[in-house]
Amino acid sequence: MWSLRRASAHSRRINRSWLGCFRARTAKLDRICHFASDRAGTCTLENVILGRYNLLNELHRKPPISEKLYVGSCGYCSKAAMGNDNENDEIGGGFLEFETGGMDGIIEESNAEEVDEESGDKKEALELLNTITETPNIVDFLSKFTEEGNELSRGEIYLIMDHLRKKQLYWRALQFSEWLERSKQTDFTERDYACHLDCIAKVLGLWKAEKFIEKIPESFRGKLVYQTLLASCVSVLNIKKAESVFRKMRDLGLPITVEACEQMIIIYKRLEKKKIPNILLMMKDQNIKPSFLTYKLLIDAKCQFNDTTGMEKLVEAMRNEGMELDVFALAVIARHYISVGLKDKADLILKQIEKRKQKGGGLGARRSLLSLYASLGNADEVGRIWKECKADPKQSECIAAIRAWGKLGKVEEAEAVSEMMLQTWKNPTFGYYTSLLNVYIDNNLTSKGKDLVEQMGDIGSWAGPLTWDALVRLYIKSGDVEKAHSILLKVARMKRKRPLYTTCIAVMEHYAKRGDIHNTEKLFQSMRELGYTARFKPFEILVDAYINAKTPIYGLRARMKADNLYPKKEFAGKMALVDCFRGLNYQICLIKSSIVPDVAVSFPS
């Protein structure tokens, strides 16, 4: 491992030519991307739960930087890193979590070009990047680096910033950006301010990010800055802030792009589907042409509505526009057909995915096929695809195979894949542990699940929302709701990543069934602090807790009104029941309860 002293000494050999090879290959040196590394270290069970990744962890490993660097454009807007083995892969079985607030398409991309691997300059670049990642104090190192006569070009700055962000070291990226501004190493552009804003939002929160915008020179408060803030609002599912930023962009006369509209579709698809048509009408009025992503989002929304006809019309519209569905879009459609019992149509989609696999779309196609064949209960086809994967195994495919065998109830086969992974990779990604843990939970093998948790503590893994979800589900299933709740509390205090919405709901529901008002209210408030606001489900569970406790609830309608929520038919009935505990007659409560009919949603053509 490089010490700061050695890094400082070595910096004398690093000069302005260390990125010359990059600049020679492209005129627009905007972004170096696709750094790949497995996040594995040594930690305790406590660290697994908390996902701790402090300086000590960072200094005790030397993260491999990809031997291939690619030149592209710098997309500074919120997006979760998505490596091949990322825990977020195929969340919900859909696209590769394209809803994480990502807006990579905002900035015009230049063609990616591979850097000459034989170049001696590249070695210097890799060493500098490793040093910056490992050094205890990035500001001190860079200050010494420049004091010794070295300079950072814009290309080098993009390289460092993108590297830190790809590794999700946002606090270090923020330190680097602050140092750049303070040391006047470069004249900040709107893109630099947007990057700084995004880091602030991730590290310090939306409120600080909004305050930072006031400090940005007015000439740089443009489309990119506000779209970055919008993406940050969407990434934490803060619908009120997102709508406010979107309105402000229109009020300021900033051009509304398809990317901004897609952000609103993402958050509405999650929280208020009935508002999606408003965005589509606005796009039509302003002649904003839907992109490939727009169609994929709408197809996914139609699937959520179980609107098969509408989904098929969107697919036809895409084809009329000359757009070809990718593997993950096909997988979403196939999964929808399976869920509504249209297996013949699902088979046709599976055949299309099989053709893509044969044409070279192997990795994504095989992962999707493993999941889909498992959903169809077809163990033979899962075995066939897995046999193909074993010839040249990838971690992501192995993880998909573990999930598929688990879905089929074939625990031994899932364990066989896990054993192969341990023999092939010294430090498999946390997705391995999470997937195997879910197999044990889904097949009621909680004792094996707890043994695996102990193994995770000994080996160490990079915990994330899906790992926390699996741990919470394990303890809920074993009857230890308090332990599950303690995990959520620790995660919330950590403030690195949010637990999944469904994870919080699962614990909250168990407290509500007990009639435990205190802990249900505590979790309700925690969810609000995490940014999960303006949703009916937490209010419904809260009411259930009061009903089961046979206790009246006061001020509920005012609390809902503050979130711009109004009771629907079923929920109004529950509110009437809880009102009965004030001494009113049960039947009178039901008659007098306000009933608001459900609103049907249809997308404009």
C-alpha positions as CSV (number, residue, x, y, z in Angstrom):
1,M,0.0,0.0,0.0
2,W,1.2,3.5,-0.8
3,S,1.9,5.7,2.1
4,L,1.3,9.4,1.8
5,R,5.1,10.0,2.0
6,R,5.8,7.6,-0.9
7,A,2.9,9.0,-2.9
8,S,4.3,12.5,-2.5
9,A,7.8,11.4,-3.5
10,H,6.4,9.5,-6.5
11,S,4.4,12.6,-7.6
12,R,7.6,14.2,-8.7
13,R,7.7,11.7,-11.5
14,I,4.1,12.4,-12.5
15,N,3.9,15.4,-14.8
16,R,1.7,17.1,-17.3
17,S,2.2,14.4,-19.8
18,W,0.6,11.6,-17.8
19,L,-2.7,11.9,-19.6
20,G,-1.2,12.9,-22.9
21,C,-2.3,9.6,-24.4
22,F,-5.9,10.4,-23.5
23,R,-5.9,13.8,-25.0
24,A,-4.3,12.5,-28.2
25,R,-7.1,10.0,-28.7
26,T,-10.0,12.4,-28.4
27,A,-10.5,16.2,-28.6
28,K,-13.3,16.0,-26.0
29,L,-11.8,14.5,-22.9
30,D,-14.9,14.6,-20.8
31,R,-15.0,11.4,-18.9
32,I,-13.1,8.3,-17.9
33,C,-15.5,5.6,-17.0
34,H,-16.1,1.9,-16.3
35,F,-13.7,1.3,-13.4
36,A,-14.5,-2.1,-12.0
37,S,-13.7,-3.4,-8.6
38,D,-15.2,-5.9,-6.1
39,R,-16.0,-4.4,-2.8
40,A,-14.8,-6.8,-0.2
41,G,-12.8,-6.4,3.0
42,T,-12.6,-7.6,6.5
43,C,-15.5,-6.7,8.8
44,T,-17.7,-7.9,11.7
45,L,-21.4,-8.7,11.5
46,E,-21.9,-5.1,12.8
47,N,-20.1,-3.8,9.8
48,V,-22.1,-6.0,7.5
49,I,-25.3,-4.5,8.9
50,L,-24.0,-1.0,8.8
51,G,-22.2,-1.3,5.5
52,R,-19.2,0.5,7.1
53,Y,-16.6,1.5,4.6
54,N,-14.4,3.9,6.6
55,L,-10.9,5.0,6.0
56,L,-9.5,2.0,7.8
57,N,-11.3,-0.4,5.4
58,E,-10.2,1.7,2.5
59,L,-6.5,1.6,3.5
60,H,-6.5,-2.2,4.1
61,R,-7.2,-3.0,0.5
62,K,-5.7,-2.0,-2.8
63,P,-8.7,-1.7,-5.2
64,P,-7.9,-2.9,-8.7
65,I,-8.5,-0.3,-11.3
66,S,-9.6,-1.7,-14.6
67,E,-6.8,-2.3,-17.0
68,K,-9.0,-0.7,-19.7
69,L,-9.8,3.0,-19.4
70,Y,-12.4,4.5,-21.7
71,V,-12.9,8.1,-22.8
72,G,-16.4,9.3,-22.9
73,S,-18.4,12.2,-21.5
74,C,-18.8,13.3,-17.9
75,G,-22.4,12.7,-16.7
76,Y,-22.5,14.4,-13.3
77,C,-26.1,13.7,-12.3
78,S,-27.3,11.3,-9.7
79,K,-26.9,7.7,-10.6
80,A,-26.1,4.7,-8.5
81,A,-23.0,2.8,-9.6
82,M,-23.9,-0.3,-11.5
83,G,-21.1,-2.7,-11.9
84,N,-21.7,-6.1,-13.4
85,D,-22.1,-7.6,-10.0
86,N,-23.9,-4.7,-8.4
87,E,-26.5,-5.5,-5.7
88,N,-28.9,-3.3,-7.6
89,D,-28.9,-5.6,-10.7
90,E,-32.4,-6.5,-11.7
91,I,-34.2,-5.0,-8.7
92,G,-37.8,-6.0,-9.1
93,G,-36.7,-8.1,-12.0
94,G,-36.9,-5.3,-14.4
95,F,-34.3,-3.1,-16.1
96,L,-30.9,-2.7,-14.5
97,E,-32.4,-0.2,-12.0
98,F,-32.6,2.6,-14.5
99,E,-34.7,4.5,-12.0
100,T,-31.9,5.4,-9.5
101,G,-32.1,9.0,-10.5
102,G,-29.7,8.5,-13.3
103,M,-29.4,11.2,-16.0
104,D,-26.3,10.1,-17.9
105,G,-27.8,11.3,-21.2
106,I,-27.9,15.0,-20.2
107,I,-24.5,15.8,-21.4
108,E,-23.7,15.1,-25.0
109,E,-21.4,12.0,-25.1
110,S,-18.4,11.7,-27.3
111,N,-17.5,8.3,-28.7
112,A,-15.7,6.0,-26.2
113,E,-12.2,5.1,-27.3
114,E,-10.0,2.6,-25.6
115,V,-6.7,3.8,-24.4
116,D,-3.6,2.2,-25.6
117,E,-2.7,-0.4,-23.0
118,E,0.9,-0.4,-23.9
119,S,1.3,3.3,-23.1
120,G,3.7,4.1,-20.3
121,D,1.6,7.2,-19.4
122,K,-1.3,5.0,-18.6
123,K,0.7,3.3,-15.8
124,E,1.4,6.7,-14.3
125,A,-2.3,7.5,-14.5
126,L,-3.3,4.3,-12.7
127,E,-0.7,4.8,-10.0
128,L,-2.0,8.3,-9.3
129,L,-5.6,7.2,-9.2
130,N,-4.7,4.4,-6.7
131,T,-2.8,6.9,-4.6
132,I,-5.6,9.4,-4.6
133,T,-8.1,6.6,-3.6
134,E,-5.8,5.3,-0.8
135,T,-4.2,8.4,0.7
136,P,-5.6,9.4,4.1
137,N,-6.0,13.1,3.2
138,I,-6.8,13.8,-0.4
139,V,-6.6,17.6,0.1
140,D,-3.1,17.5,1.7
141,F,-1.8,15.1,-1.0
142,L,-3.2,17.2,-3.9
143,S,-1.9,20.4,-2.3
144,K,1.6,18.9,-2.1
145,F,1.3,17.5,-5.6
146,T,0.6,21.0,-7.1
147,E,3.2,22.7,-4.8
148,E,5.9,20.5,-6.4
149,G,5.1,21.9,-9.8
150,N,2.5,19.5,-11.0
151,E,-0.7,20.6,-12.6
152,L,-4.1,19.0,-13.2
153,S,-5.7,19.4,-16.6
154,R,-9.4,19.3,-17.1
155,G,-9.1,15.8,-18.4
156,E,-7.2,14.7,-15.3
157,I,-9.8,16.4,-13.1
158,Y,-12.6,14.5,-14.8
159,L,-10.6,11.3,-14.4
160,I,-10.2,11.7,-10.7
161,M,-13.8,12.9,-10.0
162,D,-15.3,10.1,-12.1
163,H,-13.1,7.5,-10.4
164,L,-14.2,8.6,-6.9
165,R,-17.9,8.7,-7.9
166,K,-17.8,5.3,-9.6
167,K,-16.5,3.9,-6.3
168,Q,-19.3,5.8,-4.5
169,L,-16.7,7.8,-2.4
170,Y,-18.9,10.9,-2.6
171,W,-17.5,12.5,0.5
172,R,-14.0,12.4,-1.1
173,A,-15.4,13.6,-4.4
174,L,-16.9,16.5,-2.5
175,Q,-13.6,17.3,-0.8
176,F,-11.9,17.2,-4.2
177,S,-14.4,19.5,-5.8
178,E,-14.1,22.0,-2.8
179,W,-10.3,21.9,-3.1
180,L,-10.5,22.6,-6.9
181,E,-12.7,25.6,-6.3
182,R,-10.6,26.9,-3.4
183,S,-7.2,26.4,-5.1
184,K,-8.4,27.9,-8.4
185,Q,-7.0,24.9,-10.3
186,T,-9.6,25.3,-13.0
187,D,-12.3,27.7,-14.0
188,F,-15.5,26.1,-13.0
189,T,-18.1,25.5,-15.7
190,E,-21.8,24.7,-15.2
191,R,-20.8,21.0,-15.5
192,D,-18.4,21.4,-12.5
193,Y,-21.0,23.2,-10.4
194,A,-23.5,20.5,-11.3
195,C,-21.0,17.8,-10.1
196,H,-20.4,19.7,-6.9
197,L,-24.1,20.1,-6.4
198,D,-24.7,16.3,-6.9
199,C,-22.0,15.5,-4.3
200,I,-23.5,17.9,-1.8
201,A,-26.9,16.3,-2.3
202,K,-25.5,12.8,-1.7
203,V,-23.4,13.7,1.3
204,L,-25.2,16.5,3.0
205,G,-28.7,16.3,1.7
206,L,-31.1,18.3,-0.5
207,W,-31.4,21.3,1.8
208,K,-27.7,22.0,1.6
209,A,-27.8,21.4,-2.2
210,E,-30.5,24.0,-2.6
211,K,-28.5,26.4,-0.6
212,F,-25.4,25.8,-2.7
213,I,-27.3,26.8,-5.9
214,E,-27.6,30.3,-4.4
215,K,-23.8,30.5,-4.4
216,I,-23.4,29.5,-8.0
217,P,-22.8,32.5,-10.3
218,E,-26.1,33.3,-12.1
219,S,-24.6,32.7,-15.5
220,F,-23.9,29.1,-14.5
221,R,-27.4,28.4,-13.0
222,G,-28.6,26.7,-16.1
223,K,-30.4,23.6,-17.3
224,L,-27.7,21.1,-16.1
225,V,-27.6,22.4,-12.6
226,Y,-31.3,22.3,-12.1
227,Q,-31.6,18.9,-13.8
228,T,-29.0,17.6,-11.4
229,L,-31.0,18.9,-8.4
230,L,-34.2,17.4,-9.9
231,A,-32.4,14.0,-10.2
232,S,-31.3,14.3,-6.6
233,C,-34.9,14.9,-5.5
234,V,-36.1,11.9,-7.5
235,S,-33.3,9.6,-6.1
236,V,-34.6,10.1,-2.6
237,L,-38.3,10.0,-3.8
238,N,-39.1,13.5,-2.5
239,I,-42.0,14.2,-4.8
240,K,-42.8,17.7,-3.4
241,K,-39.2,18.9,-4.0
242,A,-39.1,17.3,-7.4
243,E,-42.3,19.0,-8.5
244,S,-41.0,22.3,-7.1
245,V,-37.7,22.1,-9.0
246,F,-39.5,21.1,-12.2
247,R,-41.8,24.1,-11.9
248,K,-38.9,26.4,-11.2
249,M,-37.1,25.2,-14.3
250,R,-40.2,26.2,-16.3
251,D,-40.6,29.5,-14.5
252,L,-37.0,30.3,-15.2
253,G,-37.5,29.6,-18.9
254,L,-35.0,26.8,-18.9
255,P,-35.5,24.3,-21.7
256,I,-37.4,21.3,-20.5
257,T,-35.6,18.2,-21.9
258,V,-36.7,14.6,-22.3
259,E,-34.3,13.7,-19.4
260,A,-36.1,16.0,-17.0
261,C,-39.5,14.6,-18.1
262,E,-38.2,11.1,-17.5
263,Q,-37.2,12.0,-14.0
264,M,-40.8,13.1,-13.3
265,I,-42.1,9.9,-14.9
266,I,-39.8,7.9,-12.7
267,I,-41.0,9.4,-9.4
268,Y,-44.7,9.4,-10.5
269,K,-44.4,5.8,-11.5
270,R,-43.2,5.1,-8.0
271,L,-45.6,7.4,-6.1
272,E,-48.4,9.0,-8.1
273,K,-49.1,7.1,-11.3
274,K,-52.2,9.1,-12.1
275,K,-49.9,12.1,-12.8
276,I,-47.9,10.4,-15.6
277,P,-50.4,11.5,-18.3
278,N,-49.8,15.2,-17.3
279,I,-46.1,14.8,-18.2
280,L,-46.9,13.1,-21.4
281,L,-49.4,15.8,-22.5
282,M,-46.8,18.4,-21.7
283,M,-44.2,16.6,-23.8
284,K,-46.7,16.4,-26.6
285,D,-47.5,20.1,-26.3
286,Q,-43.9,21.2,-26.3
287,N,-42.9,18.7,-29.0
288,I,-40.5,16.8,-26.7
289,K,-39.8,13.5,-28.5
290,P,-39.8,10.4,-26.2
291,S,-36.5,8.6,-26.0
292,F,-35.8,4.9,-25.7
293,L,-35.8,5.3,-21.9
294,T,-39.1,7.1,-21.9
295,Y,-40.8,4.2,-23.7
296,K,-39.2,1.7,-21.3
297,L,-40.4,3.6,-18.3
298,L,-43.9,3.7,-19.7
299,I,-43.9,0.1,-20.6
300,D,-42.9,-0.7,-17.1
301,A,-45.7,1.5,-15.7
302,K,-48.3,-0.2,-18.0
303,C,-47.1,-3.5,-16.7
304,Q,-47.6,-2.3,-13.1
305,F,-51.2,-1.3,-14.1
306,N,-51.7,-4.7,-15.6
307,D,-52.6,-2.9,-18.7
308,T,-51.5,-5.4,-21.3
309,T,-53.2,-3.7,-24.2
310,G,-51.6,-0.3,-23.4
311,M,-48.2,-2.0,-23.0
312,E,-48.5,-3.7,-26.3
313,K,-49.4,-0.4,-28.0
314,L,-46.3,1.2,-26.6
315,V,-44.1,-1.6,-27.9
316,E,-45.7,-1.1,-31.3
317,A,-45.1,2.6,-31.1
318,M,-41.4,2.0,-30.3
319,R,-41.1,-0.3,-33.3
320,N,-42.7,2.4,-35.5
321,E,-40.0,4.8,-34.3
322,G,-37.4,2.3,-35.4
323,M,-36.4,1.4,-31.8
324,E,-35.6,-2.1,-30.9
325,L,-36.4,-3.5,-27.4
326,D,-33.3,-4.5,-25.5
327,V,-33.0,-7.6,-23.4
328,F,-34.1,-6.0,-20.2
329,A,-37.2,-4.4,-21.7
330,L,-38.1,-7.8,-23.2
331,A,-37.6,-9.3,-19.7
332,V,-40.1,-6.8,-18.2
333,I,-42.7,-7.6,-20.8
334,A,-42.2,-11.4,-20.4
335,R,-42.5,-11.1,-16.6
336,H,-45.7,-9.2,-17.1
337,Y,-47.1,-11.9,-19.4
338,I,-46.2,-14.5,-16.8
339,S,-47.8,-12.6,-14.0
340,V,-51.2,-12.3,-15.8
341,G,-51.1,-15.9,-17.0
342,L,-50.4,-15.3,-20.7
343,K,-47.7,-17.9,-20.9
344,D,-47.9,-18.4,-24.6
345,K,-47.0,-14.7,-25.2
346,A,-44.3,-15.0,-22.6
347,D,-42.8,-17.9,-24.5
348,L,-42.6,-15.8,-27.6
349,I,-40.7,-13.1,-25.8
350,L,-38.4,-15.7,-24.3
351,K,-37.6,-16.9,-27.8
352,Q,-36.6,-13.3,-28.7
353,I,-34.3,-13.2,-25.7
354,E,-32.8,-16.6,-26.7
355,K,-32.1,-15.1,-30.2
356,R,-30.4,-12.1,-28.6
357,K,-28.3,-14.5,-26.6
358,Q,-27.2,-16.3,-29.7
359,K,-26.3,-13.0,-31.4
360,G,-23.9,-12.0,-28.7
361,G,-26.1,-10.5,-25.9
362,G,-25.1,-13.4,-23.7
363,L,-24.5,-11.9,-20.2
364,G,-27.7,-9.9,-19.9
365,A,-29.8,-12.5,-21.8
366,R,-28.6,-15.4,-19.7
367,R,-29.4,-13.6,-16.5
368,S,-32.8,-12.7,-17.6
369,L,-33.6,-16.2,-18.9
370,L,-32.5,-17.8,-15.7
371,S,-35.0,-15.6,-13.8
372,L,-37.8,-16.0,-16.3
373,Y,-37.6,-19.7,-16.7
374,A,-37.6,-20.0,-12.9
375,S,-40.8,-17.8,-12.8
376,L,-42.3,-20.3,-15.2
377,G,-41.3,-23.2,-13.0
378,N,-39.2,-24.7,-15.8
379,A,-36.2,-26.3,-13.9
380,D,-34.9,-28.0,-17.1
381,E,-34.5,-24.7,-18.9
382,V,-32.9,-23.1,-15.9
383,G,-30.4,-26.1,-15.9
384,R,-29.7,-25.6,-19.6
385,I,-28.9,-21.9,-19.2
386,W,-26.8,-22.5,-16.1
387,K,-24.8,-25.1,-18.0
388,E,-24.0,-22.5,-20.6
389,C,-23.0,-20.0,-17.9
390,K,-20.6,-22.6,-16.2
391,A,-18.5,-22.7,-19.3
392,D,-17.3,-19.1,-18.6
393,P,-18.9,-18.1,-15.3
394,K,-19.5,-14.5,-14.3
395,Q,-20.5,-13.5,-10.8
396,S,-23.7,-11.8,-11.9
397,E,-24.8,-15.0,-13.7
398,C,-23.9,-17.1,-10.8
399,I,-26.0,-14.9,-8.5
400,A,-28.9,-15.0,-11.0
401,A,-28.6,-18.8,-10.9
402,I,-28.7,-18.9,-7.1
403,R,-31.9,-16.8,-7.2
404,A,-33.4,-19.0,-9.9
405,W,-32.8,-22.2,-8.1
406,G,-34.1,-20.7,-4.9
407,K,-37.3,-19.6,-6.6
408,L,-37.8,-23.2,-7.8
409,G,-37.2,-24.4,-4.2
410,K,-34.1,-26.3,-5.2
411,V,-31.8,-25.3,-2.3
412,E,-29.1,-27.9,-2.9
413,E,-28.6,-26.6,-6.5
414,A,-28.4,-23.0,-5.2
415,E,-25.8,-24.1,-2.6
416,A,-23.8,-25.9,-5.3
417,V,-23.6,-22.7,-7.3
418,S,-22.5,-20.8,-4.2
419,E,-19.8,-23.4,-3.5
420,M,-18.5,-23.0,-7.1
421,M,-18.4,-19.2,-6.6
422,L,-16.3,-19.5,-3.4
423,Q,-13.9,-21.8,-5.2
424,T,-13.7,-19.4,-8.2
425,W,-13.6,-16.0,-6.5
426,K,-11.7,-15.4,-3.3
427,N,-14.0,-12.5,-2.4
428,P,-17.4,-12.8,-4.1
429,T,-19.5,-9.7,-4.1
430,F,-22.1,-9.0,-1.4
431,G,-24.8,-10.0,-4.0
432,Y,-23.7,-13.5,-3.5
433,Y,-24.4,-13.5,0.2
434,T,-27.7,-11.5,-0.2
435,S,-29.0,-13.9,-2.8
436,L,-28.1,-17.1,-0.9
437,L,-29.6,-15.6,2.3
438,N,-32.9,-14.9,0.4
439,V,-32.9,-18.5,-0.8
440,Y,-32.8,-19.7,2.8
441,I,-35.4,-17.2,3.9
442,D,-37.9,-18.0,1.1
443,N,-37.5,-21.7,1.8
444,N,-38.0,-21.3,5.5
445,L,-34.4,-22.3,6.4
446,T,-33.8,-19.6,9.0
447,S,-31.2,-21.5,10.9
448,K,-29.1,-21.8,7.7
449,G,-29.7,-18.1,7.1
450,K,-28.3,-17.3,10.5
451,D,-25.3,-19.4,9.9
452,L,-24.7,-17.5,6.7
453,V,-25.0,-14.2,8.5
454,E,-22.2,-15.4,10.8
455,Q,-20.1,-16.3,7.8
456,M,-20.7,-12.9,6.3
457,G,-19.4,-11.4,9.5
458,D,-16.2,-13.4,9.3
459,I,-15.5,-12.9,5.6
460,G,-16.8,-9.4,5.3
461,S,-18.9,-7.9,2.6
462,W,-20.1,-4.5,1.3
463,A,-23.6,-4.2,2.7
464,G,-26.3,-2.3,0.9
465,P,-30.1,-1.9,0.8
466,L,-30.8,-5.4,-0.5
467,T,-28.5,-7.0,2.1
468,W,-30.2,-5.0,4.9
469,D,-33.6,-6.1,3.4
470,A,-32.5,-9.8,3.6
471,L,-31.3,-9.4,7.2
472,V,-34.5,-7.8,8.2
473,R,-36.6,-10.5,6.5
474,L,-34.5,-13.2,8.2
475,Y,-35.1,-11.8,11.7
476,I,-38.8,-11.1,11.0
477,K,-39.3,-14.7,9.8
478,S,-37.5,-16.1,12.9
479,G,-39.9,-14.0,15.1
480,D,-37.3,-11.4,16.2
481,V,-38.9,-8.2,15.0
482,E,-36.9,-6.1,17.6
483,K,-33.6,-7.3,16.0
484,A,-35.0,-6.4,12.6
485,H,-35.9,-3.0,13.9
486,S,-32.5,-2.4,15.4
487,I,-30.9,-3.0,12.0
488,L,-33.1,-0.3,10.5
489,L,-32.2,2.1,13.2
490,K,-28.5,1.5,12.7
491,V,-28.8,1.9,9.0
492,A,-30.8,5.2,9.4
493,R,-28.1,6.6,11.7
494,M,-25.4,5.7,9.3
495,K,-27.0,8.0,6.6
496,R,-24.9,6.5,3.7
497,K,-27.7,4.7,1.9
498,R,-31.4,4.4,2.6
499,P,-32.9,1.0,3.4
500,L,-35.6,0.0,0.9
501,Y,-39.1,1.3,1.3
502,T,-40.4,-2.3,1.4
503,T,-37.9,-3.1,4.2
504,C,-39.3,-0.4,6.5
505,I,-42.9,-1.4,5.6
506,A,-42.2,-5.0,6.5
507,V,-41.1,-4.1,10.1
508,M,-43.8,-1.6,10.5
509,E,-46.5,-4.1,9.5
510,H,-45.4,-6.5,12.2
511,Y,-45.6,-3.9,14.9
512,A,-49.1,-2.9,13.6
513,K,-50.3,-6.5,13.8
514,R,-49.3,-6.5,17.5
515,G,-51.1,-3.2,18.1
516,D,-47.7,-1.8,19.1
517,I,-48.6,1.9,18.5
518,H,-45.3,3.3,20.0
519,N,-43.0,1.4,17.6
520,T,-45.3,1.8,14.6
521,E,-45.3,5.5,15.1
522,K,-41.5,5.5,15.6
523,L,-41.0,3.7,12.3
524,F,-43.6,6.0,10.6
525,Q,-41.5,9.0,11.7
526,S,-38.2,7.3,10.6
527,M,-39.6,6.7,7.2
528,R,-40.5,10.4,6.8
529,E,-36.9,11.3,7.9
530,L,-35.6,8.9,5.3
531,G,-37.6,10.7,2.6
532,Y,-40.5,8.2,2.2
533,T,-43.3,10.7,2.4
534,A,-46.6,11.3,0.5
535,R,-47.5,7.6,0.4
536,F,-50.7,5.9,1.5
537,K,-49.2,2.6,2.7
538,P,-47.5,4.0,5.9
539,F,-50.7,5.8,6.9
540,E,-52.8,2.6,6.3
541,I,-50.4,0.6,8.5
542,L,-50.5,3.3,11.2
543,V,-54.3,3.0,11.2
544,D,-54.1,-0.8,11.4
545,A,-51.9,-0.4,14.5
546,Y,-54.5,1.8,16.2
547,I,-57.3,-0.5,15.2
548,N,-55.5,-3.6,16.6
549,A,-54.8,-1.6,19.8
550,K,-58.4,-0.5,20.0
551,T,-57.2,3.0,20.5
552,P,-58.5,6.2,18.7
553,I,-56.1,8.2,16.5
554,Y,-56.2,11.9,16.5
555,G,-55.1,14.4,13.8
556,L,-54.7,11.7,11.1
557,R,-56.6,13.6,8.5
558,A,-54.5,16.7,9.1
559,R,-51.3,14.7,8.8
560,M,-52.4,13.3,5.5
561,K,-53.5,16.7,4.2
562,A,-50.0,18.0,4.9
563,D,-48.8,15.3,2.5
564,N,-51.6,16.2,0.0
565,L,-53.1,12.8,0.5
566,Y,-56.9,12.2,0.7
567,P,-58.6,8.9,1.9
568,K,-59.7,6.5,-0.8
569,K,-62.7,4.1,-0.4
570,E,-61.0,1.3,1.5
571,F,-58.8,3.6,3.6
572,A,-61.9,5.7,4.5
573,G,-63.5,2.5,5.9
574,K,-60.5,1.9,8.1
575,M,-60.5,5.5,9.4
576,A,-64.2,5.0,10.3
577,L,-63.3,1.9,12.3
578,V,-60.6,3.7,14.3
579,D,-63.1,6.6,14.9
580,C,-65.4,4.0,16.7
581,F,-63.0,3.9,19.6
582,R,-64.1,7.4,20.5
583,G,-67.4,5.9,21.6
584,L,-69.3,6.3,18.3
585,N,-71.5,3.5,17.0
586,Y,-69.7,1.2,14.5
587,Q,-72.4,1.4,11.8
588,I,-72.7,5.2,12.1
589,C,-69.0,5.5,11.5
590,L,-69.2,3.5,8.3
591,I,-72.1,5.6,7.0
592,K,-70.5,8.9,7.8
593,S,-67.0,8.0,6.5
594,S,-65.9,10.1,3.6
595,I,-65.5,8.0,0.4
596,V,-63.3,9.1,-2.4
597,P,-63.5,6.9,-5.5
598,D,-60.3,5.5,-7.1
599,V,-59.1,7.4,-10.2
600,A,-58.5,5.3,-13.3
601,V,-55.3,6.2,-15.2
602,S,-54.9,6.2,-18.9
603,F,-52.0,7.5,-20.9
604,P,-52.6,9.9,-23.8
605,S,-51.8,8.5,-27.2
